[in-house]
Amino acid sequence: MYRYWLSIVLIGIEEEAVSAVRELKPLERFYHEVTAFPSLETVFDEAEYHRNTFVILNDHVDWEWDRLREIFGAHARFVLCADHAERLDAETLDHFDEIWPCPLTADLARYEMGHLQRKIKAEKDDALHRQYLNTLIDVTPDLIWFKDMPGCHLKVNLAFCEAVDKSREDVTGKFHSYIWGTSDDDAKHGEAVCHSSELAVAEARHTCYFEEEIRHAKRGICQLKVWKTPIYDEEGDVIGTIGLAHDVTREKEAQDKILHLAHTDALTGLFNRRYFYEYIEEHRKGKGMTICYIDLDQFKQLNDTYGHYSGDAALLGVAELLRLAFREDFITRLGGDEFIVAILGMFSREEIIERLDAFMKSAKEFFQLDECLMGLSMSIGVAMAKDPEVSLEVLIQQSDAALYYSKTHGKGIYTFHEDIGKADENGKEN
């Protein structure tokens, strides 16, 4: 990803060593230029030396530290070639990143320079990897932390800091009880719970899942899904854990709300009466609609004769038939053995008849599958409105009237509201 330009300046270095350095190939993603000067006085003052400058200086030339910094800048790094390094004082040694032996032969120059190249690359790679990690964890909205086995926090992300309302510096090196700022009893309990889970992770030697509760500094009590995974040393021993916590408080609150305001019928899974009215009000606007009001014939006798389990089985079967016959439509169990299918949109009478015929046929086949169901049939009342201004209440009233007509004129048939009183020669009102 990165491109690293390295400027290598040799001062007072033997020519064969200079040639050896010039022959070195740069490492991957690195570029370098090599310049050589016989003395510090011959270095170009007007040249621009950037932060990636390495100066390799022979101790035999005259040099002054202030002059070196003046020429090469505050970010340059320095290597001193000295034949009596043991004679250098501590102050001089502090100025230099490395001390190389002198005289610097060609082979020694290749070795030392290759080592320096690899060192620089390792530093650059490490810095990039740290940036990867820091950026990744800080843009993550979940809480992330790194701990040693005693439970000391070594690193945390910004989301963690927000949760505890403390800075990263304040959190680093601290334990659970201090960070979360709870009462003494809660602190001891929390510390014990955390330590217990981390021991479990270390023993399992793989990522483990937990559910925990915390008091968020801004959002109060929060429910968390927590994953903890072990960190190993070079010997394969567990030396700490990485934790990630996802706040599911709002999700659980939403789930509770959905359960409280359930839209579905508990037995059949169809939509219930309450949601039926909400849905039609929201989705019908500007659309025509057909209401099919469905009632099971002889359902009471089924319950009285074979019991409610058989009645429930019949209702479940009818619900599944409705789903298959009206896949794109809104199906509701009003209660008991009454159902409504709301077909939104403009459909012809012939299209509705085709679908009802197919549904009635499948229902008759279903009722023949078991002895207890053989006495059942279905009566249906149909009300159609191409005009979107016709109210739902009117359509329900019309479909209810058509249903009543079906039940009082033979049962097991469907009737369109517009056909009430018109006898079909086949004994079916359509």
FENVENGI-V740294 format. One record per pair of residues at least 24 apart in sequence whose C-alpha atoms are under 10 Angstrom apart, sorted by the first residue. I is the first residue (numbers start at 1). J is the second residue. D is the distance in whole Angstrom. If there is no record, write none. Layout:
BEGIN
i = <I:I>
j = <J:J>
d = <D:D>
END
This chain:
BEGIN
i = <1:1:1:2:2:2:2:2:3:3:3:3:3:4:4:4:4:4:4:4:4:4:5:5:5:5:5:5:5:5:5:6:6:6:6:6:6:6:6:6:6:6:6:6:7:7:7:7:7:7:7:7:7:7:7:7:7:8:8:8:8:8:8:8:8:8:8:8:8:8:9:9:9:9:9:9:9:9:9:9:9:9:9:9:10:10:10:10:10:10:10:10:10:10:10:10:10:10:11:11:11:11:11:11:11:11:11:11:11:11:11:11:11:11:11:11:11:12:12:12:12:12:12:12:12:12:12:12:12:12:13:13:13:13:13:13:13:13:13:13:13:13:13:13:13:14:14:14:14:14:14:14:14:15:15:15:16:16:16:16:16:17:17:17:17:17:17:17:17:18:18:18:18:18:19:19:19:20:20:20:20:20:20:20:20:21:21:21:21:21:21:21:21:22:23:24:24:24:24:24:25:25:26:26:26:27:27:27:27:27:28:29:30:30:30:39:40:40:40:40:41:43:43:44:45:45:45:46:47:47:48:48:49:49:49:50:50:50:51:51:51:52:52:52:53:53:54:54:54:54:55:55:55:56:56:56:56:56:56:56:57:57:57:57:57:58:58:58:58:58:58:58:59:59:59:59:60:60:65:65:79:134:137:140:141:141:141:142:142:142:142:142:142:142:143:143:143:143:143:143:143:144:144:144:144:144:144:144:144:145:145:145:145:145:145:145:146:146:146:146:146:146:146:146:146:146:147:147:147:147:147:147:147:147:147:147:147:147:148:148:148:148:148:148:148:148:148:149:149:149:149:149:149:149:149:149:149:150:150:150:150:150:150:151:151:151:151:151:151:151:151:152:152:153:153:153:153:154:154:155:156:156:159:160:160:160:161:162:162:162:163:163:163:163:163:163:163:163:164:164:164:164:164:165:165:165:166:180:180:180:180:181:181:182:182:190:197:198:198:198:198:198:198:198:199:199:199:199:200:200:201:201:201:201:201:201:201:201:202:202:202:202:202:202:202:202:202:202:203:203:204:204:205:205:205:205:205:205:206:206:207:207:207:208:209:209:209:210:211:211:211:212:212:213:213:214:219:221:222:222:222:222:222:223:223:223:223:223:223:224:224:225:263:264:264:265:265:265:265:267:267:267:267:267:267:268:268:268:268:268:268:268:268:268:268:269:269:269:269:269:270:270:270:270:270:270:270:270:270:270:270:271:271:271:271:271:271:271:272:272:272:272:272:272:272:273:273:273:273:273:273:273:274:274:275:276:276:276:276:276:276:276:276:277:277:277:279:280:280:280:280:281:281:283:284:284:284:284:284:284:284:285:285:285:286:286:286:286:286:286:287:287:287:287:287:287:287:287:287:288:288:288:288:288:288:288:288:288:288:288:288:289:289:289:289:289:289:289:289:289:289:289:289:289:289:289:289:290:290:290:290:290:290:290:290:290:290:290:290:290:290:290:290:290:290:290:291:291:291:291:291:291:291:291:291:291:291:291:291:291:291:291:291:291:291:291:292:292:292:292:292:292:292:292:292:292:292:292:292:292:292:292:292:292:292:292:292:292:293:293:293:293:293:293:293:293:293:293:293:293:293:293:293:293:293:293:293:293:293:293:293:293:294:294:294:294:294:294:294:294:294:294:294:294:294:294:294:294:295:295:295:295:295:295:295:295:295:295:295:295:295:295:295:295:295:296:296:296:296:296:296:296:296:296:296:296:296:297:297:297:297:297:297:297:297:297:298:298:298:298:298:298:298:298:299:299:299:299:299:299:299:300:300:300:301:301:301:302:302:302:302:302:303:305:306:306:307:310:310:310:311:311:311:311:312:312:313:314:314:314:314:314:314:315:317:317:317:318:318:318:318:318:318:321:321:321:321:321:322:322:322:324:324:325:325:325:325:325:325:325:326:326:326:337:338:338:339:340:340:340:340:340:341:342:342:343:344:344:344:345:345:345:346:346:346:346:346:347:347:347:348:348:349:349:349:350:352:352:353:353:353:353:356:356:356:356:357:357:360:360:360:363:364:376:376:377:377:377:378:378:378:378:378:378:378:379:379:379:379:379:379:379:379:379:379:379:379:379:380:380:380:380:380:380:380:380:380:380:381:381:381:381:381:381:381:381:381:381:382:382:382:382:382:382:382:383:383:383:383:384:384:384:402:405>
j = <29:125:128:29:30:124:125:128:28:29:30:31:124:28:29:30:31:32:52:120:121:124:29:30:31:32:33:50:51:52:53:30:31:32:33:34:49:50:51:52:53:54:117:120:31:32:33:34:35:49:50:51:52:53:54:55:76:32:33:34:35:36:49:52:53:54:55:56:77:113:33:34:35:36:37:43:49:53:54:55:56:57:72:78:34:35:36:37:38:39:40:43:54:55:56:57:58:79:35:36:37:38:39:40:41:42:43:55:56:57:58:59:60:61:63:80:81:36:37:38:39:40:56:57:58:59:60:61:62:81:37:38:39:56:57:58:59:60:61:81:102:103:104:105:109:38:58:102:103:104:105:106:109:104:105:106:104:105:106:107:109:103:104:105:106:107:108:109:110:104:105:106:109:110:106:109:110:105:106:107:108:109:110:111:113:106:107:109:110:111:112:113:114:110:110:109:110:113:114:117:114:117:114:117:118:114:117:118:120:121:121:121:117:120:121:63:64:67:68:71:67:71:72:71:70:71:72:71:71:72:72:73:73:75:76:74:75:76:75:76:77:76:77:120:77:78:78:79:97:116:79:80:96:80:81:96:98:99:100:113:81:82:96:99:100:82:83:100:101:102:103:104:83:84:85:102:102:103:92:95:116:158:244:244:245:246:247:224:225:226:244:245:246:247:224:226:243:244:245:246:247:226:227:228:242:243:244:245:246:172:228:241:242:243:244:245:172:228:229:230:231:240:241:242:243:244:172:173:174:175:198:230:231:239:240:241:242:243:173:198:230:231:238:239:240:241:242:195:198:199:202:230:231:238:239:240:241:175:195:198:199:239:240:175:176:191:194:195:198:240:241:176:240:179:240:241:242:240:242:242:242:243:245:216:244:245:217:216:217:218:214:215:216:217:218:219:220:222:214:215:216:217:218:216:217:218:217:214:215:216:217:215:217:214:215:214:228:228:229:230:240:241:242:243:230:238:240:241:228:230:227:228:229:230:231:238:240:241:228:229:230:231:232:237:238:239:240:241:230:238:229:230:229:230:231:232:237:238:230:231:241:242:243:243:243:244:245:245:245:246:248:245:247:247:249:247:249:249:246:247:248:249:250:247:248:249:250:251:252:248:249:249:332:332:333:332:333:334:335:312:313:315:316:319:333:312:313:315:316:317:318:319:320:332:333:316:319:320:332:333:316:319:320:322:323:330:331:332:333:334:339:330:331:332:333:334:339:340:331:332:333:334:335:339:340:331:332:333:334:335:339:340:332:334:332:330:331:332:333:334:340:341:342:332:392:393:330:330:342:344:392:391:392:344:342:343:344:345:388:389:392:344:388:389:344:345:386:387:388:389:343:344:345:346:385:386:387:388:389:343:344:345:346:347:384:385:386:387:388:389:390:342:343:344:345:346:347:383:384:385:386:387:388:390:391:392:395:341:342:343:344:345:346:347:348:349:352:382:383:384:385:386:392:395:396:399:330:340:341:342:343:344:380:381:382:383:384:385:392:395:396:397:398:399:400:416:331:339:340:341:342:343:352:356:380:381:382:383:384:395:396:399:400:402:403:414:415:416:332:334:338:339:340:341:342:379:380:381:382:383:395:396:397:398:399:400:401:402:403:404:414:415:333:334:337:338:339:340:341:378:379:380:381:382:399:400:403:414:336:337:338:339:340:377:378:379:380:381:400:403:404:406:407:411:412:336:337:338:339:376:377:378:379:380:407:411:412:337:375:376:377:378:379:407:411:412:337:373:374:375:376:377:378:411:336:337:373:375:376:377:378:336:337:376:372:375:376:372:373:374:375:376:372:372:372:373:372:370:372:373:336:337:372:373:336:337:373:366:367:370:372:373:376:339:363:366:367:359:362:363:366:367:378:359:360:362:363:366:359:362:363:359:362:355:356:357:358:359:360:362:355:356:359:378:378:380:380:380:381:382:396:399:382:383:392:384:385:386:388:385:386:388:384:385:386:387:388:384:385:386:384:386:384:416:430:430:382:384:382:414:416:430:380:382:413:414:413:414:412:413:414:412:412:411:412:411:412:413:403:406:407:411:412:413:414:403:404:405:406:407:408:409:410:411:412:413:414:415:404:405:406:407:411:412:413:414:415:416:405:406:407:413:414:415:416:417:420:429:414:415:416:417:418:419:430:415:416:417:418:416:417:418:429:429>
d = <8:10:9:7:9:9:9:8:9:5:6:8:10:9:6:5:6:8:8:10:9:9:9:6:5:6:8:9:10:7:9:7:6:4:7:9:10:9:9:5:6:8:9:10:9:6:5:6:8:8:8:9:6:5:6:8:10:7:6:5:6:8:10:9:6:5:6:8:10:10:8:6:5:6:8:9:10:7:6:5:6:8:10:10:8:6:5:6:8:9:10:10:9:6:5:6:8:10:9:6:5:6:6:7:10:9:8:7:6:5:6:9:10:8:10:10:10:8:6:4:5:8:9:6:5:8:8:6:9:10:8:7:9:8:7:6:10:9:9:8:9:8:7:9:10:9:9:10:8:7:8:9:10:10:9:9:9:7:5:9:9:9:6:5:4:8:8:6:8:9:9:8:8:10:8:9:10:9:5:8:9:7:6:10:9:8:10:6:6:10:10:7:9:10:9:10:7:8:8:10:9:10:9:8:10:9:7:8:10:8:9:9:9:10:8:8:9:9:8:10:10:8:10:8:9:6:9:9:8:9:8:9:7:9:8:9:8:7:5:5:8:6:8:10:6:9:6:7:10:10:6:8:10:6:7:10:9:9:9:10:6:9:10:10:10:7:9:9:10:8:9:9:8:9:10:8:9:10:9:8:10:10:10:10:9:8:9:10:10:10:7:6:5:7:10:9:8:6:5:7:8:10:10:10:7:6:5:7:9:10:9:8:6:5:7:9:10:10:10:10:9:7:6:5:6:9:10:9:10:9:9:10:9:9:5:5:6:8:10:9:10:9:9:6:4:6:9:8:7:8:9:9:10:8:6:5:7:9:8:9:10:9:8:6:7:8:8:7:8:8:9:8:9:9:10:10:10:10:10:9:10:9:10:10:10:9:10:8:7:8:9:8:5:5:7:8:9:10:10:8:6:5:9:8:6:8:9:8:8:9:9:10:10:10:9:9:8:7:9:8:8:7:9:9:10:10:10:9:10:10:10:7:6:6:10:9:9:8:10:8:6:9:10:9:6:8:8:8:9:9:9:9:8:6:9:9:9:8:6:10:9:9:9:10:10:10:10:9:9:10:10:9:10:9:9:10:10:8:10:7:7:5:9:6:6:5:9:9:8:6:7:10:10:8:9:8:7:9:9:8:10:8:7:10:10:9:10:7:5:9:9:6:8:10:8:9:8:10:9:9:10:7:9:10:9:9:6:6:6:9:9:8:6:5:6:9:10:10:9:6:6:6:8:10:10:10:7:7:5:8:9:9:9:9:9:8:8:6:9:9:9:10:9:10:9:10:9:9:8:9:8:10:9:8:10:10:7:8:8:10:9:10:7:9:10:9:10:8:5:8:10:6:5:7:9:8:7:5:9:9:6:5:5:8:8:6:4:6:5:8:8:7:6:5:6:7:8:8:6:5:6:8:7:9:10:9:9:8:6:5:7:8:8:8:10:10:8:7:6:4:6:8:10:8:10:9:10:7:6:5:6:9:10:8:6:5:6:9:9:7:7:10:9:7:10:10:10:8:6:5:7:8:10:9:6:6:5:7:9:9:9:7:9:9:9:9:10:9:10:10:7:6:5:7:9:8:5:5:6:8:10:8:10:9:6:6:9:8:7:10:9:10:9:10:8:6:5:6:8:7:6:5:7:9:9:9:7:9:9:6:5:6:9:9:6:5:6:9:10:8:9:10:9:10:10:9:6:7:9:7:6:5:6:9:10:9:9:9:8:6:5:5:7:8:7:7:10:10:10:7:6:7:9:10:9:7:9:8:7:9:10:10:9:10:10:9:9:7:7:9:8:8:10:8:7:9:10:10:7:8:10:9:9:9:10:10:9:9:8:10:9:7:9:10:9:8:9:10:10:7:8:9:10:7:9:7:7:9:7:10:9:9:10:7:8:10:7:6:10:9:8:9:9:10:10:10:9:9:10:10:9:9:10:10:10:9:10:10:10:9:8:9:9:9:6:9:10:9:10:8:9:9:8:9:9:10:9:9:10:9:10:8:9:10:10:8:10:9:8:8:9:10:9:10:9:7:5:9:10:9:9:7:5:7:8:6:8:9:6:6:10:10:9:5:5:5:6:8:8:9:7:8:9:8:6:4:6:9:8:7:9:9:6:5:6:7:10:10:7:6:5:6:9:10:9:9:6:5:8:8:8:9:9:9>
END
